[in-house]
Amino acid sequence: MGAEGVGGLTPLPLDEDRLSNAADRGPANRRLFSIMAVIGWVLMSYGVYGLIINAAQTHPSSWLVWFLGGDRRA
């Protein structure tokens, strides 16, 4: 039968170099995650800042109840 796979197809050989280098990409992924996390926190902070600065129009207490999953109908 040999090295035939499902339906008579021959499976691709494993690329050990590519698999062994997977761990080498870790720091680049962590760096990208850190950059994106900082950008996300900046955007969320800006949103909360706008919520507080414009409190007369945004009603922060009602927003907080909605955000936490409560159902507060006026």
C-alpha positions in Angstrom: 0.0 0.0 0.0 2.9 2.4 0.6 2.6 6.0 1.6 -0.8 6.7 0.0 -3.3 8.7 2.0 -7.0 9.0 1.7 -8.3 8.5 -1.8 -4.9 7.4 -3.2 -3.4 10.9 -2.5 0.2 11.1 -1.3 0.4 13.2 1.9 2.8 16.2 1.8 6.1 15.7 3.7 6.5 17.6 6.9 8.6 20.6 6.7 10.7 20.2 9.8 12.5 23.5 9.3 9.2 25.4 9.2 7.9 23.6 12.2 11.1 24.1 14.3 11.1 27.8 13.4 7.5 28.3 14.7 8.9 29.0 18.2 11.2 31.6 16.8 8.3 33.8 15.8 7.1 34.2 19.4 8.8 37.5 20.2 7.5 39.2 17.0 3.9 38.0 17.9 4.3 39.3 21.4 5.5 42.6 20.1 2.6 42.9 17.7 0.2 41.9 20.5 1.6 44.6 22.8 1.4 47.3 20.1 -2.2 46.4 19.3 -3.1 46.2 23.0 -1.8 49.7 23.6 -3.8 51.0 20.6 -6.9 49.3 21.9 -6.5 50.8 25.4 -5.9 54.2 23.9 -9.1 54.0 21.9 -11.1 52.7 24.8 -9.7 55.4 27.1 -10.7 58.0 24.5 -14.3 56.6 24.5 -14.5 56.7 28.2 -13.1 60.2 28.2 -15.8 61.3 25.7 -18.5 59.6 27.9 -17.4 61.5 30.9 -16.8 64.9 29.3 -20.2 64.8 27.6 -22.0 63.5 30.6 -25.1 65.7 30.1 -25.7 64.0 26.7 -24.3 60.5 27.4 -25.7 59.7 30.9 -22.7 57.7 32.2 -24.6 55.9 34.9 -27.2 54.6 32.4 -24.5 53.6 30.1 -22.7 51.7 32.8 -25.8 49.8 33.7 -26.3 48.9 30.0 -22.6 47.9 29.6 -22.8 45.6 32.6 -25.8 43.9 31.2 -28.6 45.5 33.1 -31.9 46.5 31.5 -32.7 50.0 32.6 -35.5 51.6 30.7 -36.4 55.2 31.3 
